[in-house]
Amino acid sequence: MVRRVGDAAAAVGRGPGSTAPIAALPTEQLRWESRQVGTTGQIEDLTAPHFDSSVLLVIDAQVDFLDGGAWTIPGTSDKLPHIAELAAAYRSAAQPIVHVVRLYEGDDVDLVRRTALRRGARMVRPGSPGSQIAPAAAARPGPAAPRSRGAVP
């Protein structure tokens, strides 16, 4: 990333609301620096993870999306051991885990899967075994999270 450092515009009298083009500024009054995007150049990187204030977000780890499921998403089954390891670490640290699940009922579905469902594909239907979170990724007993619109108790 390349960015301008300092306020060279003010140094040459280009104040707020000025319509003078930036190209009109003397280049000797501009100082440029280059560094990797997302870094501050300071000791602490702003993109560094902060696990003590994080949440594990698990999306689509449902039976129908596993190998052999009604609508296999390639790679989901291979990722389950990693999801389970992360979930165990978050549980042991008493950090929150949020499972985002899809439930397809009627035409209230993702556009990319709507045609398949209209043609009879059966996937992640509310209450079906395939809609359940994969056992390896399933939450353990604890306080229940609020359910979103359309969620089934």
Contact map, one row per residue, 1 for C-alpha under 8 A:
111000000000000000000000000000000111100000000000000000000000000000000000000000000000000000000000000000000000000000000000000000000000000000000000000000000
111100000000000000000000000000011110000000000000000000000000000000000000000000000000000000000000000000000000000000000000000000000000000000000000000000000
111110000000000000000000000000011100000000000000000000000000000000000000000000000000000000000000000000000000000000000000000000000000000000000000000000000
011111000000000000000000000001111000000000000000000000000000000000000000000000000000000000000000000000000000000000000000000000000000000000000000000000000
001111100000000000000000000001111000000000000000000000000000000000000000000000000000000000000000000000000000000000000000000000000000000000000000000000000
000111110000000000000000000001100000000000000000000000000000000000000000000000000000000000000000000000000000000000000000000000000000000000000000000000000
000011111110000000000000000000000000000000000000000000000000000000000000000000000000000000000000000000000000000000000000000000000000000000000000000000000
000001111111000000000000100011000000000000000000000000000000000000000000000000000000000000000000000000000000000000000000000000000000000000000000000000000
000000111111111000000100100000000000000000000000000000000000000000000000000000000000000000000000000000000000000000000000000000000000000000000000000000000
000000111111111000000000000000000000000000000000000000000000000000000000000000000000000000000000000000000000000000000000000000000000000000000000000000000
000000111111110000000000000010000000000000000000000000000000000000000000000000000000000000000000000000000000000000000000000000000000000000000000000000000
000000011111110000000000100000000000000000000000000000000000000000000000000000000000000000000000000000000000000000000000000000000000000000000000000000000
000000001111111000000000000000000000000000000000000000000000000000000000000000000000000000000000000000000000000000000000000000000000000000000000000000000
000000001111111101010000000000000000000000000000000000000000000000000000000000000000000000000000000000000000000000000000000000000000000000000000000000000
000000001100111111000000000000000000000000000000000000000000000000000000000000000000000000000000000000000000000000000000000000000000000000000000000000000
000000000000011111000000000000000000000000000000000000000000000000000000000000000000000000000000000000000000000000000000000000000000000000000000000000000
000000000000001111100000000000000000000000000000000000000000000000000000000000000000000000000000000000000000000000000000000000000000000000000000000000000
000000000000011111110000000000000000000000000000000000000000000000000000000000000000000000000000000000000000000000000000000000000000000000000000000000000
000000000000000011111000000000000000000000000000000000000000000000000000000000000000000000000000000000000000000000000000000000000000000000000000000000000
000000000000010001111101000000000000000000000000000000000000000000000000000000000000000000000000000000000000000000000000000000000000000000000000000000000
000000000000000000111111100000000000000000000000000000000000000000000000000000000000000000000000000000000000000000000000000000000000000000000000000000000
000000001000000000011111100000000000000000000000000000000000000000000000000000000000000000000000000000000000000000000000000000000000000000000000000000000
000000000000000000001111110000000000000000000000000000000000000000000000000000000000000000000000000000000000000000000000000000000000000000000000000000000
000000000000000000011111110000000000000000000000000000000000000000000000000000000000000000000000000000000000000000000000000000000000000000000000000000000
000000011001000000001111111010000000000000000000000000000000000000000000000000000000000000000000000000000000000000000000000000000000000000000000000000000
000000000000000000000011111111000000000000000000000000000000000000000000000000000000000000000000000000000000000000000000000000000000000000000000000000000
000000000000000000000000111111000000000000000000000000000000000000000000000000000000000000000000000000000000000000000000000000000000000000000000000000000
000000000000000000000000011111100000000000000000000000000000000000000000000000000000000000000000000000000000000000000000000000000000000000000000000000000
000000010010000000000000111111100000000000000000000000000000000000000000000000000000000000000000000000000000000000000000000000000000000000000000000000000
000111010000000000000000011111110000000000000000000000000000000000000000000000000000000000000000000000000000000000000000000000000000000000000000000000000
000111000000000000000000000111111000000000000000000000000000000000000000000000000000000000000000000000000000000000000000000000000000000000000000000000000
011110000000000000000000000001111100000000000000000000000000000000000000000000000000000000000000000000000000000000000000000000000000000000000000000000000
011110000000000000000000000000111110000000000000000000000000000000000000000000000000000000000000000000000000000000000000000000000000000000000000000000000
111000000000000000000000000000011111000000000000000000000000000000000000000000000000000000000000000000000000000000000000000000000000000000000000000000000
110000000000000000000000000000001111101010000000000000000000000000000000000000000000000000000000000000000000000000000000000000000000000000000000000000000
100000000000000000000000000000000111111000000000000000000000000000000000000000000000000000000000000000000000000000000000000000000000000000000000000000000
100000000000000000000000000000000011111000000000000000000000000000000000000000000000000000000000000000000000000000000000000000000000000000000000000000000
000000000000000000000000000000000001111100001110000000000000000000000000000000000000000000000000000000000000000000000000000000000000000000000000000000000
000000000000000000000000000000000011111111001110000000000000000000000000000000000000000000000000000000000000000000000000000000000000000000000000000000000
000000000000000000000000000000000000011111011100000000000000000000000000000000000000000000000000000000000000000000000000000000000000000000000000000000000
000000000000000000000000000000000010001111101000000000000000000000000000000000000000000000000000000000000000000000000000000000000000000000000000000000000
000000000000000000000000000000000000001111111000000000000000000000000000000000000000000000000000000000000000000000000000000000000000000000000000000000000
000000000000000000000000000000000000000011111000000000000000000000000000000000000000000000000000000000000000000000000000000000000000000000000000000000000
000000000000000000000000000000000000000101111101000000000000000000000000000000000000000000000000000000000000000000000000000000000000000000000000000000000
000000000000000000000000000000000000011111111111000000000000000000000000000000000000000000000000000000000000000000000000000000000000000000000000000000000
000000000000000000000000000000000000011100011111000000000000000000000000000000000000000000000000000000000000000000000000000000000000000000000000000000000
000000000000000000000000000000000000011000001111100000000000000000000000000000000000000000000000000000000000000000000000000000000000000000000000000000000
000000000000000000000000000000000000000000011111110000000000000000000000000000000000000000000000000000000000000000000000000000000000000000000000000000000
000000000000000000000000000000000000000000000011111000000000000000000000000000000000000000000000000000000000000000000000000000000000000000000000000000000
000000000000000000000000000000000000000000000001111111000000000000000000000000000000000000000000000000000000000000000000000000000000000000000000000000000
000000000000000000000000000000000000000000000000111111100000000000000000000000000000000000000000000000000000000000000000000000000000000000000000000000000
000000000000000000000000000000000000000000000000011111000000000000000000000000000000000000000010000000000000000000000000000000000000000000000000000000000
000000000000000000000000000000000000000000000000011111100000000000000000000000000000000000000010000000000000000000000000000000000000000000000000000000000
000000000000000000000000000000000000000000000000011111110000000000000000000000000000000000000011000000000000000000000000000000000000000000000000000000000
000000000000000000000000000000000000000000000000001011111000000000000000000000000000000000000011110000000000000000000000000000000000000000000000000000000
000000000000000000000000000000000000000000000000000001111100000000000000000000000000011001000011110000000000000000000000000000000000000000000000000000000
000000000000000000000000000000000000000000000000000000111110000000000000000000000000000000000000111100000000000000000000000000000000000000000000000000000
000000000000000000000000000000000000000000000000000000011111100000000000000000000010000000000000111100000000000000000000000000000000000000000000000000000
000000000000000000000000000000000000000000000000000000001111100000000000000000000000000000000000001110000000000000000000000000000000000000000000000000000
000000000000000000000000000000000000000000000000000000000111110010000000000000000000000000000000001111000000000000000000000000000000100000000000000000000
000000000000000000000000000000000000000000000000000000000111111011000000000100010000000000000000000010000000000000000000000000000000110010000000000000000
000000000000000000000000000000000000000000000000000000000001111111000000000000000000000000000000000010000000000000000000000100000111110000000000000000000
000000000000000000000000000000000000000000000000000000000000111111001000000000000000000000000000000000000000000000000000000000001111110000000000000000000
000000000000000000000000000000000000000000000000000000000000011111011111000000000000000000000000000000000000000000000000001100000110000000000000000000000
000000000000000000000000000000000000000000000000000000000001111111101111100100000000000000000000000000000000000000000000000000000100000000000000000000000
000000000000000000000000000000000000000000000000000000000000111111111011110110000000000000000000000000000000000000000000000000000000000000000000000000000
000000000000000000000000000000000000000000000000000000000000000011111001110110000000000000000000000000000000000000000000000000000000000000000000000000000
000000000000000000000000000000000000000000000000000000000000000101111111000000000000000000000000000000000000000000000000000000000000000000000000000000000
000000000000000000000000000000000000000000000000000000000000001111111111000000000000000000000000000000000000000000000000000000000100000000000000000000000
000000000000000000000000000000000000000000000000000000000000000110011111000000000000000000000000000000000000000000000000111000000100000000000000000000000
000000000000000000000000000000000000000000000000000000000000000111011111100000000000000000000000000000000000000000000000001000000000000000000000000000000
000000000000000000000000000000000000000000000000000000000000000111111111110100000000000000000000000000000000000000000000000000000000000000000000000000000
000000000000000000000000000000000000000000000000000000000000000011100011111100000000000000000000000000000000000000000000000000000000000000000000000000000
000000000000000000000000000000000000000000000000000000000000000001100001111110000000000000000000000000000000000000000000000000000000000000000000000000000
000000000000000000000000000000000000000000000000000000000000000000000000111111100000000000000000000000000000000000000000000000000000000000000000000000000
000000000000000000000000000000000000000000000000000000000000100011100001111111110000000000000000000000000000000000000000000000000000000000000000000000000
000000000000000000000000000000000000000000000000000000000000000001100000011111110000000000000000000000000000000000000000000000000000000000000000000000000
000000000000000000000000000000000000000000000000000000000000000000000000001111111000000000000000000000000000000000000000000000000000000000000000000000000
000000000000000000000000000000000000000000000000000000000000000000000000001111111110000000000000000000000000000000000000000000000000000000000000000000000
000000000000000000000000000000000000000000000000000000000000100000000000000111111111000000000000000000000000000000000000000000000000000110000000000000000
000000000000000000000000000000000000000000000000000000000000000000000000000001111111100000000000000000000000000000000000000000000000000100000000000000000
000000000000000000000000000000000000000000000000000000000000000000000000000000111111110000000000000000000000000000000000000000000000000000000000000000000
000000000000000000000000000000000000000000000000000000000100000000000000000000111111111000000000000000000000000000000000000000000000000110000000000000000
000000000000000000000000000000000000000000000000000000000000000000000000000000011111111100000000000000000000000000000000000000000000000110000000000000000
000000000000000000000000000000000000000000000000000000000000000000000000000000001111111110000000000000000000000000000000000000000000000000000000000000000
000000000000000000000000000000000000000000000000000000010000000000000000000000000111111111000000000000000000000000000000000000000000000000000000000000000
000000000000000000000000000000000000000000000000000000010000000000000000000000000011111111100000100000000000000000000000000000000000000010000000000000000
000000000000000000000000000000000000000000000000000000000000000000000000000000000001111111110000000000000000000000000000000000000000000000000000000000000
000000000000000000000000000000000000000000000000000000000000000000000000000000000000111111111000000000000000000000000000000000000000000000000000000000000
000000000000000000000000000000000000000000000000000000010000000000000000000000000000011111111111100000000000000000000000000000000000000000000000000000000
000000000000000000000000000000000000000000000000000000000000000000000000000000000000001111111111100000000000000000000000000000000000000000000000000000000
000000000000000000000000000000000000000000000000000000000000000000000000000000000000000111111110000000000000000000000000000000000000000000000000000000000
000000000000000000000000000000000000000000000000000000000000000000000000000000000000000011111110000000000000000000000000000000000000000000000000000000000
000000000000000000000000000000000000000000000000000000000000000000000000000000000000000001111111000000000000000000000000000000000000000000000000000000000
000000000000000000000000000000000000000000000000000111110000000000000000000000000000000001111111100000000000000000000000000000000000000000000000000000000
000000000000000000000000000000000000000000000000000001110000000000000000000000000000000001100111110000000000000000000000000000000000000000000000000000000
000000000000000000000000000000000000000000000000000000111100000000000000000000000000001001100011111000000000000000000000000000000000000000100000000000000
000000000000000000000000000000000000000000000000000000111100000000000000000000000000000000000001111100000000000000000000000000000000000000000000000000000
000000000000000000000000000000000000000000000000000000001111000000000000000000000000000000000000111110000000000000000000000000000000000000000000000000000
000000000000000000000000000000000000000000000000000000001111000000000000000000000000000000000000011111000000000000000000000000000000000000000000000000000
000000000000000000000000000000000000000000000000000000000011110000000000000000000000000000000000001111100000000000000000000000000010100000000000000000000
000000000000000000000000000000000000000000000000000000000001000000000000000000000000000000000000000111110000000000000000000100000010000000000000000000000
000000000000000000000000000000000000000000000000000000000000000000000000000000000000000000000000000011111000000000000000000111000010000000000000000001100
000000000000000000000000000000000000000000000000000000000000000000000000000000000000000000000000000001111111100000000000001111000000000000000000000000000
000000000000000000000000000000000000000000000000000000000000000000000000000000000000000000000000000000111111100000000000000011000000000000000000000000000
000000000000000000000000000000000000000000000000000000000000000000000000000000000000000000000000000000011111100000000000000000000000000000000000000000000
000000000000000000000000000000000000000000000000000000000000000000000000000000000000000000000000000000011111100001000100000000000000000000000000000000000
000000000000000000000000000000000000000000000000000000000000000000000000000000000000000000000000000000011111110000000000000000000000000000000000000000000
000000000000000000000000000000000000000000000000000000000000000000000000000000000000000000000000000000011111111011000000000000000000000000000000000000000
000000000000000000000000000000000000000000000000000000000000000000000000000000000000000000000000000000000001111111000000000000000000000000000000000000000
000000000000000000000000000000000000000000000000000000000000000000000000000000000000000000000000000000000000111111100000000000000000000000000000000000000
000000000000000000000000000000000000000000000000000000000000000000000000000000000000000000000000000000000000011111100000000000000000000000000000000000000
000000000000000000000000000000000000000000000000000000000000000000000000000000000000000000000000000000000000111111111000000000000000000000000000000000000
000000000000000000000000000000000000000000000000000000000000000000000000000000000000000000000000000000000010111111111100000000000000000000000000000000000
000000000000000000000000000000000000000000000000000000000000000000000000000000000000000000000000000000000000001111111110000000000000000000000000000000000
000000000000000000000000000000000000000000000000000000000000000000000000000000000000000000000000000000000000000011111111100000000000000000000000000000000
000000000000000000000000000000000000000000000000000000000000000000000000000000000000000000000000000000000000000011111111111000000000000000000000000000000
000000000000000000000000000000000000000000000000000000000000000000000000000000000000000000000000000000000010000001111111100000000000000000000000000000000
000000000000000000000000000000000000000000000000000000000000000000000000000000000000000000000000000000000000000000111111100000000000000000000000000000000
000000000000000000000000000000000000000000000000000000000000000000000000000000000000000000000000000000000000000000011111110000000000000000000000000000000
000000000000000000000000000000000000000000000000000000000000000000000100000000000000000000000000000000000000000000011111111000000000000000000000000000000
000000000000000000000000000000000000000000000000000000000000000000000100000000000000000000000000000000000000000000001001111110000000000000000000000000000
000000000000000000000000000000000000000000000000000000000000000100000110000000000000000000000000000000010000000000001000111110000110000000000000000000000
000000000000000000000000000000000000000000000000000000000000010100000000000000000000000000000000000001110000000000000000011111010111000000000000000000000
000000000000000000000000000000000000000000000000000000000000000000000000000000000000000000000000000000111000000000000000011111110110000000000000000000000
000000000000000000000000000000000000000000000000000000000000000000000000000000000000000000000000000000111000000000000000000111110010000000000000000000010
000000000000000000000000000000000000000000000000000000000000000000000000000000000000000000000000000000000000000000000000000011111011000000000000000000010
000000000000000000000000000000000000000000000000000000000000000000000000000000000000000000000000000000000000000000000000000111111111000000000000000000000
000000000000000000000000000000000000000000000000000000000000001000000000000000000000000000000000000000000000000000000000000000111111000000000000000000000
000000000000000000000000000000000000000000000000000000000000011110001100000000000000000000000000000000000000000000000000001110011111000000000000000000000
000000000000000000000000000000000000000000000000000000000000011100000000000000000000000000000000000011100000000000000000001111111111100000000000000000000
000000000000000000000000000000000000000000000000000000000000011000000000000000000000000000000000000000000000000000000000000100111111110000000000000000000
000000000000000000000000000000000000000000000000000000000001111000000000000000000000000000000000000010000000000000000000000000000011111011000000000000000
000000000000000000000000000000000000000000000000000000000000111000000000000000000000000000000000000000000000000000000000000000000001111111000000000000000
000000000000000000000000000000000000000000000000000000000000000000000000000000000000000000000000000000000000000000000000000000000000111111000000000000000
000000000000000000000000000000000000000000000000000000000000000000000000000000011011000000000000000000000000000000000000000000000000011111000000000000000
000000000000000000000000000000000000000000000000000000000000100000000000000000010011001000000000000000000000000000000000000000000000111111100000000000000
000000000000000000000000000000000000000000000000000000000000000000000000000000000000000000000000000000000000000000000000000000000000111111110000000000000
000000000000000000000000000000000000000000000000000000000000000000000000000000000000000000000000100000000000000000000000000000000000000011111000000000000
000000000000000000000000000000000000000000000000000000000000000000000000000000000000000000000000000000000000000000000000000000000000000001111100000000000
000000000000000000000000000000000000000000000000000000000000000000000000000000000000000000000000000000000000000000000000000000000000000000111110000000000
000000000000000000000000000000000000000000000000000000000000000000000000000000000000000000000000000000000000000000000000000000000000000000011111000000000
000000000000000000000000000000000000000000000000000000000000000000000000000000000000000000000000000000000000000000000000000000000000000000001111100000000
000000000000000000000000000000000000000000000000000000000000000000000000000000000000000000000000000000000000000000000000000000000000000000000111110000000
000000000000000000000000000000000000000000000000000000000000000000000000000000000000000000000000000000000000000000000000000000000000000000000011111000000
000000000000000000000000000000000000000000000000000000000000000000000000000000000000000000000000000000000000000000000000000000000000000000000001111100000
000000000000000000000000000000000000000000000000000000000000000000000000000000000000000000000000000000000000000000000000000000000000000000000000111110111
000000000000000000000000000000000000000000000000000000000000000000000000000000000000000000000000000000000000000000000000000000000000000000000000011111100
000000000000000000000000000000000000000000000000000000000000000000000000000000000000000000000000000000000000000000000000000000000000000000000000001111100
000000000000000000000000000000000000000000000000000000000000000000000000000000000000000000000000000000100000000000000000000000000000000000000000000111110
000000000000000000000000000000000000000000000000000000000000000000000000000000000000000000000000000000100000000000000000000000000000000000000000001111111
000000000000000000000000000000000000000000000000000000000000000000000000000000000000000000000000000000000000000000000000000001100000000000000000001001111
000000000000000000000000000000000000000000000000000000000000000000000000000000000000000000000000000000000000000000000000000000000000000000000000001000111
